[in-house]
Amino acid sequence: MRTSRLRSFVLVLTVFAMVGAACANDDENPSGGGTTGTTGGTTGATGATGSDDSLLGRIMATDQIRISTDPAYPPQSSYDEASGTWEGFDIDVAEEISKRLGLSQPVDWQTPSWDVLTAGKWNDRWDASVGSMTITKERAQVLDFTDPYYYTPAGLAVQQGSDITSLDQLAGKTIGVGIATTYELYLERTLNIPGYDFEYLVPADVTIKTYDTDSSAIQDLVLGRVDAAFSAVPTLQGAIDNDKPIQLLADPVFYEPLAVAVDKDAPLDPTSLVAKISEIIDQMHQDGTLTALSMKWYGEDLTTTTQG
């Protein structure tokens, strides 16, 4: 259950969901559009409507939604080149959103780089991001956010058997992170999540090494090119479960609210799309769909948090 503080936090996030605007680039869909995937919970249209000059209206008219995500971010999302299939928590969430919008065409997946995605000004290349994006003050200036669909713990990992056994021992060490992520901002001590307080537990005098995606940072940790990797705990644990010789370091350093993002600078009005997806997310919280998907992919319910 959520605390009263958390309810206040969600109200703050709703306000920030009306802020936005700005920047992007081109990236090709590795599967050429379309997907296979699994979803949980109830299905069917939720009475989605939109005017002809709205982003939601166009999505309903074309019977398909274009969604961006990361093809190398398991268990949140991943793409299997051999089978041509997508899978992961974010994949299932996005598929369920599409079904509840009443769309019959499969999701058209797009894969821009993370820094391009968080910069805004998508130039109409995709309609929404379902990619475990944290709501931050800076991003809220260029993107509109829905209500959070889950909360993830952020943590660090070191090589298996490392002499580093506590966060304070990271002083002077090199930490690998995905570029333009909340983990990079945390290490820079500039992370600002509206309505959310946390401590900077990692020493300030670390060297930050950025990568195109968290998976690359984890791989360099395995190879000994960095002393630690900073990512979502489920991502780090997934690497451990796949026999990567790394281990978690200490408890999570903070929890972050993750939401669907839409470009405020979209050529068509995105307001009704943000409102409709927020409505769907609320339904998925209430009917247990998000909890079921979280248990499926993470083995625990990350759809609520007692922090913040």
N, C-alpha and C positions, 0 to 999 in steps of 0.2 A: 504494500500500500504506500501511497505517496504522502509525505508530510505536508503540513500547511505551508511550510517554507517553500517546498517544491511547487505547490500550487501557485504561489506568488511568482516563482521563477518562470513557470509556464506562461503566466500572464505577461511578464516582461518579454518573453520570447515572442509572444503574439504581436506585441507592439513592434518589435524589431522586424517581424515578418512583413511589415508594410514599408520598410525602408529599402532603398536599392539603387543600382545602376553601375555599369561599365566593363570589358576587354576580352579578346579570344583569338583562336587560331584554328587550323584545319588538322584533323586526324581521321584516318580511315577506320571503319568498322572491320575487325579482323574476320568476322563471319559474313560480311556483306549484307548485314541487316537480318532481322529475324532471330529466333531463338527457340530452344527447347528449355524447359525448366519445370520445377515442381513448386506448388503452392499449397498453403494450408488454409483452413477456415472456410467460411461461406463464400459463395461466388455470386456474380450477377451484377447488373447495373444498379447504380444508386441514384438514378434520376439525374445524371449529369447533363447539364445544359450549358450553353454559352452562346453569346451573340456572334453574328458573323464576323465582327471585327475583333473578336477575342481569341486568345491562344487556345482556350478550352473549346471554343466553337469550331476552330479549324481541326483540332484533334478529333472531335466527334464527327465532323464532316468527312475526314479522311479515314476514320475508323482505325487509327493507329497512333501510338505515342512513341516518340523518339527519346530514349533515355540513355544518359551517359553513365558509365561506371568504369572501374579499373579491372582489366583482364588478368592482372597478376596480384590479386589481393585476397587470397583465401584465408579464412573461410567466408569472408564477406562476398567476394565475387572472384570467379576465375573462368577462363576460357580454355577448353580442350581442343587444340588444333586438330588432333587425330580424328575425333568424333564430331567436331564442329558444334559442340554444345557448351552452354553456359551453366554454371551452378554456383550456389552460395546463398547466404542469408539475404543480402541485398537483391540478388536476382529473384528470389522467391517473393520478397516484399514488392518489388517492382511489377512482377507478373500479377500479383494479387491486386495491386492498384489498377492495372490495366483491365483486369476482369471486372472489377467493381465499377469502373467507368462504363462498362458495357461494350468494350471494344472487342471485335472479333479477330482483328489482325494481330499477329504476334508482335511483341515489343521489337522495335527497331533499335538495336544497341549501337551506341557510339562510344569511342574510347579516346577522348582528348587527354592530354597530360594534365596532371593535377594542378600545376601552376596556371595553366591556361583556363582550366575549369573554375578555379577560385577567383580569377581576375574579372569575371563578368564579360559583358559585350560578346556574347556567344555567336553573334551574326547569324542567328536562326539555324544553326547546325544541329541542335537538339533542343528538346522541349523542357526537360527537367533532368536533374541529377539525383539518382538514388545510389549514392556511393559513400555512405557513412560519413557525411560531412558535418563537422562541428559548427555550431552557430557561434560566430565570434563577432565582435563589434566591427572589425574591419570588413569582414565579408558581408555583413548586413548593410554596408554602405553601397554594395554593388549587386547584391542578390536578395531575393525574397525567400524567406524560409517558412516551411510548414511547421506545425507542432512537432516535437521530437518523436521519433518512432522507437528509439532505444537509447541506452546510455552505456558507454563502454569504458572499462578501466584502461588507463594508459600506464605503461610500465617499461622497464628496461630489462635487457637480457645481456649476459656475458657468455664467453666460451665455457663449455663444460669443464669443470675443474679449475676455473680461473682463481687467481689469488684475490681478485676483487670480490669481496663478500658483503659490502655495505655501500650505500650511496655516497658517503663521504669519501670513500676511496677512489671515486671517479675524478677527483680533483687533478687537473693537469692531463687527463686522458682524452682520447678522441672518441666521440659518439656519432654513430651514423643515424641519419633520419631522412625521411622523405621530404623533398623540397616543398616549401609553402604549406607545410602541415602544422597542426597545433603543437606537435612535438618540437619542431624547430623553433616556434615562437616561445614555447615554454623554456627551452634552453637559453634563448635570447632574453628571457624574462620580460617579454612584451605581450604575453598571451592575455587577452581580455575576453572573457565569456560573460555576457550580460547577466547580472543577477547571481553570479557564481563566485564564491571565494575559495581560494586554495593557497597553499604554501609552495614556495619554490624550494624543494628538498634536494635538488641536484646542485652541486657546487657551481659557482658562477664561472670559475676558471677552467672550463672545458673547451676543447676544440670541436667545432661542429662540422661534420662532413655530410653534405646533402646528396641525395640520389633521386632518380626519377620516380621511384616507388619504394615502399618499405621493404619489399621482398629483396631488392638489390642491396639494401643496407644490411639485412640479415645475412645474405650470402657473403658479403665482405666481412662480417663478424666471424662467420664460419672459417673464412680464409685467413683470419688474423690481421686484416687490414685496418680494422677499428677495434677499440677496446670494449665497446658496448653498442647495442642497437636499441633505439627508442621507438616504440610502436604501440598499437593496441594490444593488450594482453592476449585476446583471442588469436591474433595473428602470430604472436610469438609462440603461444602454446601450440598452435597448429604446426609451426615449423618443428617444434620439439616432438610432437606426435608423428611427424614425418621423418624422424630420425636425424634431424639436424643436431649436431653436437653443441648445443647451447643450453643455458638454463636461466630461469627468471631470477632477477636480482631484487630482493626486498618486495614489499607490498606495492600495489599500484600507487602512483604518485598523485593522480587525480582522476576523476570521472568526468566524462564530457557528454553533453546532449547532442544527439545526431539527428539530422532532419533532411527532408527532401528540399532541394534548392531549385529556384527558377530565376532566370535572368530578368532583372527589372528593366533592362534595356531591350527586351524582346520587341520585334516590330509590331506584334499584336499584344493587346492588353493582357497581362498574365494574372491579374487579380483574381478572376473567377477560378482559374486553374489552381492557384495556391489555396484558395478557400475550399475547393472541392477535395483536393488531396488531403488537406487537414481534416476534413470531415471523414474521409475514408480511414485515415490513420486512427482517429478517435474510435470509429467502429471496430477496427482491428484490435485496438487495446481492449475495448469492452467485451468483445466476443471471444477473446482468448487466442485469436489467430497469431498475433505477434509473439505471445508467450510460447505457443507451440513451435513456431519457427525458430525462436531463440533456443529452446531446448533441443531442437533437431540439430542445429549447427554448432551451438556452444556448450550444450550440456548443462546450462543454467539459464535462469530468467534474467536477462539484461534489459528488460523493458521498463523497469522501475529502478529508482535509486534512492537511498537514504541519505545521500550526500548532497551538499549544496544549500 
